[in-house]
Amino acid sequence: METETVFTLEQIARVWYVFPVAVLFSTIALSSGISGALFFSPFFLLVVGLGPAQAIGAGLMTELAGTGFATANYLRQKVVDFKTARLLLAAAVPTIVAGSILSHLIDPGMLRLVFGGILFALALVMLLVARPHRATPSPRFLQPHRPLTRVVDSQGQVYEYRVCYRPIGMGLAGVGGVLTGLMSAGLPEITTTQLVVRCHLPPRIAVATSIFVLAVSVLAGA
């Protein structure tokens, strides 16, 4: 028998705080190139009171809306590196689908532990990479024989750079895809970090490309 869910004004009033919190989380995430679900999933789990799988799914769906608008804006600015994005998506899309399926097969209690552990690990990674790093990337990963990648934004500003060793980038994107499907966070943190820290891409290009990859991948995972 089919049932219809109707939300009353009283029920909506009970969760009114979700809206301003969502605006804050989205602003922080989309301006820095990290996953909005990194904030949303713990919020849904610990504050709203959803189960682990529900919190992760709700985080992905919320993130999908936010990244969609951000991606449209970055596309208008013409700051997405499509060559790099295409390679990252080839690894991220299938792995995020696999992670999403896996999240429903793991015991909720175990998923909660995995979720907390990975969030802690991601926090440590973000703290470590925030430290000052060398101004020039290693020639081993830079691959100077590759032609320059050239991106011209909507204002006419030119960005030229060489993308680092791509198989490593694809492997990291695959790991990020599994983590994002499993716990709705990981892909943009890993992608943005490797593009900025390992490859020294211009931050604007790195964030825009990472958000584009996240939007397409999350669509598959959600």
C-alpha positions as CSV (number, residue, x, y, z in Angstrom):
1,M,0.0,0.0,0.0
2,E,1.4,3.4,-1.0
3,T,1.7,6.1,1.6
4,E,2.0,9.8,1.1
5,T,4.2,11.9,3.3
6,V,2.8,15.4,4.1
7,F,4.9,17.9,6.0
8,T,2.9,20.1,8.4
9,L,3.9,23.7,9.3
10,E,4.7,22.5,12.8
11,Q,7.2,19.9,11.4
12,I,8.8,22.5,9.1
13,A,9.1,24.9,12.0
14,R,11.0,22.3,14.0
15,V,13.8,22.3,11.5
16,W,13.8,25.9,10.5
17,Y,17.5,26.2,11.4
18,V,18.5,23.9,8.6
19,F,18.1,26.7,6.0
20,P,20.5,29.3,7.5
21,V,23.0,26.5,8.3
22,A,22.8,25.3,4.8
23,V,23.5,28.8,3.4
24,L,26.6,29.0,5.7
25,F,27.9,25.6,4.8
26,S,27.3,26.1,1.0
27,T,29.1,29.5,1.1
28,I,32.2,28.0,2.8
29,A,32.3,24.9,0.6
30,L,31.8,26.4,-2.8
31,S,34.3,29.3,-2.2
32,S,37.0,27.0,-1.1
33,G,36.5,23.9,-3.4
34,I,35.7,21.4,-0.6
35,S,32.7,19.2,-0.2
36,G,29.6,20.7,1.2
37,A,28.6,17.3,2.4
38,L,31.7,17.4,4.6
39,F,29.6,19.7,6.8
40,F,26.1,18.6,5.9
41,S,26.4,14.9,6.6
42,P,27.7,15.3,10.2
43,F,25.0,18.0,10.7
44,F,22.2,15.7,9.5
45,L,23.6,12.8,11.5
46,L,24.4,14.6,14.8
47,V,22.0,17.6,14.9
48,V,19.0,16.6,12.8
49,G,19.1,13.0,13.9
50,L,19.1,11.1,10.6
51,G,20.6,7.6,10.4
52,P,24.1,7.2,8.8
53,A,22.9,6.2,5.4
54,Q,20.2,8.8,5.4
55,A,22.6,11.5,6.5
56,I,25.0,10.6,3.8
57,G,22.3,10.5,1.1
58,A,20.8,13.8,2.2
59,G,24.3,15.3,2.2
60,L,24.9,14.2,-1.4
61,M,21.5,15.5,-2.6
62,T,22.0,18.8,-0.9
63,E,25.5,19.0,-2.3
64,L,24.2,18.3,-5.8
65,A,22.0,21.4,-5.7
66,G,24.8,23.6,-4.5
67,T,27.5,22.3,-6.8
68,G,25.1,22.6,-9.8
69,F,24.7,26.4,-9.3
70,A,28.5,26.8,-8.6
71,T,29.4,24.8,-11.7
72,A,27.1,27.0,-13.9
73,N,28.9,30.1,-12.5
74,Y,32.3,28.7,-13.1
75,L,31.3,27.7,-16.6
76,R,30.2,31.3,-17.3
77,Q,33.6,32.5,-16.0
78,K,35.3,29.9,-18.4
79,V,37.7,28.8,-15.6
80,V,37.1,25.0,-15.8
81,D,40.0,22.9,-17.1
82,F,38.0,20.4,-19.1
83,K,41.0,18.2,-20.2
84,T,41.9,17.6,-16.5
85,A,38.3,17.3,-15.5
86,R,37.7,14.6,-18.1
87,L,40.5,12.4,-16.8
88,L,39.4,12.9,-13.1
89,L,35.8,12.0,-14.0
90,A,36.8,8.8,-15.7
91,A,38.1,7.6,-12.3
92,A,35.6,9.4,-10.0
93,V,32.2,8.5,-11.5
94,P,32.4,4.7,-11.3
95,T,34.0,4.7,-7.9
96,I,31.5,7.1,-6.4
97,V,28.7,4.8,-7.6
98,A,30.5,1.9,-6.0
99,G,30.9,3.8,-2.7
100,S,27.2,4.8,-2.7
101,I,26.1,1.2,-3.1
102,L,28.6,0.0,-0.4
103,S,27.2,2.6,2.1
104,H,23.9,0.7,2.1
105,L,25.5,-2.7,2.6
106,I,27.5,-1.7,5.7
107,D,26.0,-2.0,9.2
108,P,24.8,1.5,10.4
109,G,27.0,1.3,13.5
110,M,30.1,0.4,11.5
111,L,29.3,3.1,8.9
112,R,29.1,5.6,11.7
113,L,32.6,4.6,12.9
114,V,34.0,4.6,9.3
115,F,32.4,8.0,8.8
116,G,34.0,9.5,11.9
117,G,37.4,8.0,11.2
118,I,37.5,9.3,7.6
119,L,36.4,12.8,8.6
120,F,39.2,12.9,11.2
121,A,41.7,11.7,8.6
122,L,40.5,14.3,6.1
123,A,40.8,17.0,8.8
124,L,44.4,16.1,9.5
125,V,45.2,16.1,5.7
126,M,43.7,19.6,5.3
127,L,45.7,20.9,8.3
128,L,49.0,19.4,6.9
129,V,48.6,20.7,3.4
130,A,47.7,24.2,4.7
131,R,51.3,24.6,5.8
132,P,53.7,26.6,3.5
133,H,55.0,24.5,0.7
134,R,57.7,24.9,-2.0
135,A,57.0,27.4,-4.7
136,T,57.9,25.0,-7.5
137,P,56.4,21.5,-8.0
138,S,58.8,18.6,-8.4
139,P,59.9,18.0,-12.0
140,R,59.2,14.3,-11.4
141,F,55.4,15.1,-11.3
142,L,55.4,18.2,-13.4
143,Q,56.4,16.4,-16.7
144,P,58.0,19.4,-18.4
145,H,57.7,17.6,-21.8
146,R,54.0,18.0,-21.8
147,P,52.5,21.0,-23.7
148,L,51.2,23.9,-21.7
149,T,47.6,23.9,-20.7
150,R,46.1,27.3,-21.6
151,V,42.8,28.6,-20.1
152,V,41.4,32.0,-21.0
153,D,38.6,33.2,-18.7
154,S,35.6,35.3,-19.6
155,Q,37.6,38.5,-18.7
156,G,40.4,37.6,-21.0
157,Q,42.9,36.6,-18.3
158,V,45.2,33.9,-19.4
159,Y,46.3,30.9,-17.2
160,E,49.1,28.7,-18.5
161,Y,50.5,25.7,-16.6
162,R,51.5,22.0,-17.0
163,V,49.4,19.4,-15.2
164,C,51.2,17.0,-13.0
165,Y,51.6,13.2,-13.6
166,R,48.0,12.3,-14.5
167,P,47.9,8.6,-13.5
168,I,48.5,9.6,-9.9
169,G,45.8,12.3,-10.1
170,M,43.3,9.7,-11.5
171,G,44.2,7.3,-8.8
172,L,43.6,9.9,-6.1
173,A,40.3,10.9,-7.8
174,G,39.2,7.2,-7.6
175,V,40.0,7.1,-3.9
176,G,38.1,10.3,-3.4
177,G,35.1,9.0,-5.4
178,V,34.8,5.9,-3.1
179,L,35.0,8.0,0.0
180,T,32.4,10.5,-1.3
181,G,30.0,7.7,-2.3
182,L,30.6,6.0,1.1
183,M,30.4,9.0,3.3
184,S,29.7,12.0,1.0
185,A,33.0,13.7,1.5
186,G,36.6,13.3,0.1
187,L,36.6,13.9,-3.6
188,P,36.8,17.7,-3.7
189,E,39.2,17.8,-0.8
190,I,41.6,15.3,-2.5
191,T,41.1,16.8,-6.0
192,T,41.6,20.5,-5.0
193,T,44.5,19.7,-2.7
194,Q,46.4,17.7,-5.3
195,L,45.8,20.3,-8.1
196,V,47.0,23.2,-5.9
197,V,49.6,21.6,-3.7
198,R,51.0,18.8,-5.9
199,C,50.6,20.4,-9.4
200,H,50.5,24.1,-8.4
201,L,47.6,25.0,-10.6
202,P,46.2,28.5,-10.2
203,P,43.8,28.2,-7.2
204,R,40.9,29.6,-9.2
205,I,41.3,27.0,-11.9
206,A,41.8,24.2,-9.4
207,V,38.7,25.1,-7.4
208,A,36.5,25.5,-10.5
209,T,37.7,22.2,-12.0
210,S,37.3,20.4,-8.7
211,I,33.7,21.7,-8.2
212,F,32.8,20.7,-11.8
213,V,34.2,17.2,-11.2
214,L,32.3,17.0,-7.9
215,A,29.0,18.1,-9.5
216,V,29.1,15.5,-12.3
217,S,30.2,12.7,-9.9
218,V,27.7,13.5,-7.2
219,L,24.9,13.4,-9.8
220,A,25.9,9.8,-10.4
221,G,26.3,9.0,-6.7
222,A,23.1,10.7,-5.6
